[in-house]
Amino acid sequence: MTAEAPRGADAPPELIQLLTPEGERVEHPDYDIDLTAEEVRSLYRDLVLVRRVDLEAVALQRQGELGLWASLLGQEAAQVGSGRALTDADMAFPTYREHGVAWCRDVDPVKLLGMFRGVNHGGWDPYEHNFHLYTIVIGSQTLHAVGYAMGIQRDGAEAAAIVYFGDGATSQGDVNESFIWASVFNAPVVFFCQNNQWAISEPLEKQTRIPLYKRASGFGFPGIRVDGNDVFACLAVTRKALADARSGQGPTLIEAFTYRMGAHTTSDDPTRYRVAGELEAWKLKDPIERVKAYLFKNQLADQEFFDKVDAEADALGKDVRRRCLELPDPGPEALFDHVYGAPHALVDEEREQYLAYLAGFETGAER
Amino acid sequence: MTTLTLGKAINEGLRRAMEADAKVIVMGEDVGKLGGVFRVTDGLQKDFGEDRVIDTPLAESGIIGTAIGLALRGYRPVCEIQFDGFVFPAADQIITQLAKMPLRSLGAIKLPVVVRIPCGGGIGAVEHHSESPEAYFTHTAGLRVMACSNPADAYTMIQDAVRCDDPIIFFEPKRRYWDKAEVDLAAPGLPLDKARTVRQGADVTLLAYGPMVKTCLAAATAAEEDGRNAEVIDLRSLNPLDMGVITESVRRTGRCVVVHEAPVFSGFGAELAARVSEHCFYNLEAPVLRVGGFSTPYPPSRLEEHYLPDLDRVLDAIDRVFAY
């Protein structure tokens, strides 16, 4: 059964855009942004480097060096734009695809790869970067972000939390509960939804009858849709939402309208559920090409700059690959580490027994 | 010494914990003005304010999920789940996040979250208000699981639980909330992961926790008339388990009966029976027997006396371990 289009769905919602796919700068009355040439070049560099790390990770998975990888291809602007809007004091709560935000928070990409290689389940210190661990269960982290934001409130701190999730996650109970909590407690949190149109194989219309950003109004806080492939707009809109949160004006839902240009993960085959033409159409809205066009047209960068960034990206790719392959496998004792903070008799006993069992093989002793 | 009900003892313990550490926060449904449906948090919001005693929206996953976030920010939340049967909407946050996040961070994150759950039956309640879900949580690595049985322990255990840096599921025997006992408010309790021998005996060891400790003590007194001297151990901590106290006792008595309200099949008693059999095999005169709920959902209250282990069913099991 196909439901008829709900009332209001035919009117295209407003999309905040400051840079067109052709690289033309657009003014916006509420969300304008002043960026120096250096800042634009820096954003371009971020976008290129993040994409390069992602491509390298996909290759490493194909070569059997990673168990899995969730590619961010196509979502670089949403992640770099929002990531660069954060201050050091803000705390980010990612899904498992926020490699671009991780980059903005100075998390070593090899740490991300380590998780997908299977050397640990995370492994970076969230407090060192104010970048929480990747959360795999869909939507769980939205509640963590709101709780953290409630802590910020109680501390009287000048900070906000931002939480990332996808279009599929908006169907989760936890995400809806987090909207309620954030609203009722007026928590300093920004909900950053990357609507990449697909939840593995399920298109957006399996999750919602209304544009996602409109969900916010039912919960009592503002929702806004931004061109997720426009790094300027993502930066401007997130900056404003974070400033609102820090100044006690409560949560905002940002829907970054973008597209997952790759598969859901390396285990997925999108040709089974979406047509090639869709990808071709979105390629014309590529988040990196439009910044390059803008830099070129306005003579803010020359070929030498682009070559330099490409060379830096290649070097980064090589470096990430080398260090990924050098990651040591954890020893068997790591099984038992950090399960509990305080000593735990059962885990301690099992560690001792299992290591003794293994030692029996090494010494060839009779068991 | 002060005479306190078990519920009031937890209340006093929470009060001490909140006085000792400004990061301690109490949160849950109706915990503020009402003081919780069992009044365990009575008066705390009045004295510590709405920022520290938080009446939350009515959503259990939200309670645990936001408590995790508060803990990440350095707070020590004590969450109340109103009834045992309502914990399941929060099961995902407890099992996939609360229990595993410290490991995920390789120890960088500590989650000192206490999840208080009134548990067990015997109060004539409607469905979902009388369950014993402990085995779901003892099976989850990363959680500590505690069960208090009496006012004095409840008072110290809740404070120790709040001080512990690991997440803790803290079961409170709801039908014993009104039981009174003398509590020394200045005395330290046993360490959190230690079992307590609450009655010495030489012939059979009864292992129990939470509401069944009292039942076992009554059964032990009754068994004395049959000339059987039962030792009763209150486990207090279900994960980790204080095997030292258990094995020392069973090796001495040679017989063991495990008692809990939860269904016997795949219940926590299965773990106890297996461990006792393994550790005390050569001392056992009889197999370890279990007394507990049936393999049925918790019944309507007019049937609960048939479902819940009582003095007679414990005595029957004692008879059976002596029949071998």
Interface residues (C-beta under 8 A of the other chain):
Chain A: M91 N120 H121 G122 G123 W124 D125 P126 Y127 E128 H132 L133 T135 V137 S140 T142 L143 H144 A145 V146 G147 Y148 A149 M150 G151 I152 R154 D155 A161 G173 D174 E177 S178 I180 W181 V184 D337 H338 V339 Y340 G341 A342 H344 A345 L346 V347
Chain B: D51 T56 P57 A59 S61 G62 I64 G65 T66 A67 I68 G69 L70 A71 L72 R73 G74 Y75 P89 D92 Q93 T96 Q97 K100 M101 P102 L103 R104 S105 L106 G107 A108 I109 K110 A141 G142 R144 C164 D165 D166 D193 N239 P240 L241 D242 M243
